[in-house]
Amino acid sequence: MVRNTTLIAAAVAVSVAVPVHAQTLDPALASYKQTSGVSGSIKSIGSDTLNNLMTLWAEGFNKMYPNVKIEIEGKGSSTAPPALVAGTAQFGPMSRPMKGAEIDAFEKKYGYKPAAIRGAVDALAVFVHKDNPIQCLTLQQVDAVFSKTRKGGSNKEAATWGDLGLTGEWAAKPVSLYGRNSASGTYGYFKEVALFNGDFKDAVKEQPGSSTVVQGVASDKFAMGYSGIGYATADVRAVPLAGKAGEKCAPATAAAAYAGEYPLARFLYIYANVNPNQPLDPARGEFIKFVYSRQGQEAVLKDGYFPVTQAIAEEDLKAKKLM
């Protein structure tokens, strides 16, 4: 498997202007320019992680095009591919790349592959309660906490906070686990990367949404859970992570995600049915352009995720023949 963090670092490195020292916009991103003749309806079905961001994009787009009706449904990334195949949605936001079988099902129906739009960058965070003193975890330790198969190589499960090196009142306390359900792309991504394609422990309390994972951790002093960094609150803390023992722990920040240092960095995608032999209808075409504009990426910052660069925007727009 090619590590997603490597792909992100390579993609961002194309744009030398990107300010990786802070969570700010690439100054090369252009402002969106309103055009005429845009109307119709758009339905989005897919990722819960992207629910808030899709809403912010829709609100910004509707200010310019009030005649476009936009409906957003976020129940998990796995709901996006079948909706695109069936034609019940124009956009399918996903917090993971489409699987081969999902792409094949789409291509069997339409004769071409679905188009992937890289709308934002996320640092999938491992959250603990704000009062938890733990300073660093390796992916092997995360695997030993969440997985019953421990394919990361740990010889022993990490069942208590003492197993992770904490002392005093923490040492004997079991780690209370919160996660997403299997319909979630976040669940699938965490299983693949943090659990090394292993199996979750039965004790993980599966939540229907990203925000409820964070709420669970916030209300449970001895909890650990995983969710997108955009759902962080003042009551939880994202633990710095290392890919393996001996490596420096990296925080869940924009700079670490862009540099490929944070091991759970990932693109957040919007998939669409883009026929390479036909022009896109104005509503979908302009929405994609809006996502890649300065205003669209300001919404990414507002939602707590990390913006993409102008280089990524140009690459994806050219692929969809929108430039």
Secondary structure, DSSP 4 states (H G I P E B T S, - for coil): ---HHHHHHHHHHT-TT--TTTT---TTPPPP---SS--EEEEEEE-STTHHHHHHHHHHHHHH-TTEEEEEEES-GGGHHHHHHHTS-SEEEESSPPPHHHHHHHHHHHSSPPEEEEEEEEEEEEEEETT-----EEHHHHHHHHBSS-TT--SS---BGGGGT--GGGTTPBPEEEEE-TT-HHHHHHHHHTSTT--B-TT-EEESSHHHHHHHHHT-TTEEEEEEGGG--TTEEEPPEESSTTSPPB-SSHHHHHTT-STTEEEEEEEE---TTSPPPHHHHHHHHHHTSHHHHHHHHHTT-BPPPHHHHHHHHHHTT--
